[in-house]
Amino acid sequence: EVRKDIAARLRSIAGHVRAVERMVDEDRYCVDVMRQTMAIEKALARVDALLLEGHLRTCVADAFREGRSDETVKELAEIFNTARR
């Protein structure tokens, strides 16, 4: 169910990106284009949140049960550090 939701959101985001590309081609007002790109960024952030929640519920939980907690914590720390750059 979550996978379907994420896929639908990504298809919607892809459509918005194509619309922004058309806006640029049509030389639309810069602020209008920026509003749309900011909306895309927020939509991607929501996808990231869904992915993270699913990852924590499944992959991370499994890794901890299997004794791979150090590796998993390191991986999560790396992704959060990448996000802050």
GINOR-V935984 format. One record per backbone hydrogen bond with DSSP energy under -1.0 kcal/mol. CO is the residue of the C=O (numbers start at 1). NH is the residue of the N-H. E is the energy in kcal/mol with one decimal. If there is no record, write none. Layout:
co=CO nh=NH e=E
co=CO nh=NH e=E
This chain:
co=1 nh=5 e=-2.0
co=2 nh=6 e=-2.8
co=3 nh=7 e=-2.5
co=4 nh=8 e=-2.4
co=5 nh=9 e=-2.4
co=6 nh=10 e=-2.5
co=7 nh=11 e=-2.1
co=8 nh=12 e=-2.2
co=9 nh=13 e=-2.6
co=10 nh=14 e=-2.5
co=11 nh=15 e=-1.9
co=12 nh=16 e=-2.1
co=13 nh=17 e=-2.5
co=14 nh=18 e=-2.1
co=15 nh=19 e=-2.0
co=16 nh=20 e=-2.3
co=17 nh=21 e=-2.3
co=18 nh=22 e=-2.0
co=19 nh=23 e=-2.2
co=20 nh=24 e=-2.4
co=21 nh=25 e=-2.5
co=22 nh=26 e=-2.3
co=23 nh=28 e=-2.7
co=24 nh=27 e=-1.6
co=29 nh=33 e=-1.9
co=30 nh=34 e=-2.8
co=31 nh=35 e=-2.3
co=32 nh=36 e=-1.7
co=33 nh=37 e=-2.4
co=34 nh=38 e=-2.4
co=35 nh=39 e=-1.9
co=36 nh=40 e=-2.0
co=37 nh=41 e=-2.2
co=38 nh=42 e=-2.2
co=39 nh=43 e=-2.2
co=40 nh=44 e=-2.5
co=41 nh=45 e=-2.1
co=42 nh=46 e=-1.9
co=43 nh=47 e=-1.8
co=44 nh=48 e=-2.7
co=45 nh=49 e=-2.2
co=46 nh=50 e=-2.2
co=47 nh=51 e=-2.8
co=48 nh=52 e=-2.9
co=49 nh=53 e=-2.5
co=50 nh=54 e=-2.4
co=51 nh=55 e=-2.7
co=52 nh=56 e=-2.9
co=53 nh=57 e=-2.2
co=54 nh=58 e=-1.9
co=55 nh=60 e=-2.9
co=58 nh=62 e=-2.8
co=59 nh=63 e=-2.5
co=60 nh=64 e=-2.5
co=61 nh=65 e=-2.1
co=62 nh=66 e=-2.0
co=63 nh=68 e=-3.3
co=64 nh=67 e=-1.3
co=68 nh=72 e=-1.9
co=69 nh=73 e=-2.9
co=70 nh=74 e=-2.2
co=71 nh=75 e=-2.1
co=72 nh=76 e=-2.4
co=73 nh=77 e=-2.6
co=74 nh=78 e=-2.3
co=75 nh=79 e=-2.0
co=76 nh=80 e=-2.2
co=77 nh=81 e=-2.3
co=78 nh=82 e=-2.3
co=79 nh=83 e=-1.9
co=80 nh=84 e=-1.2
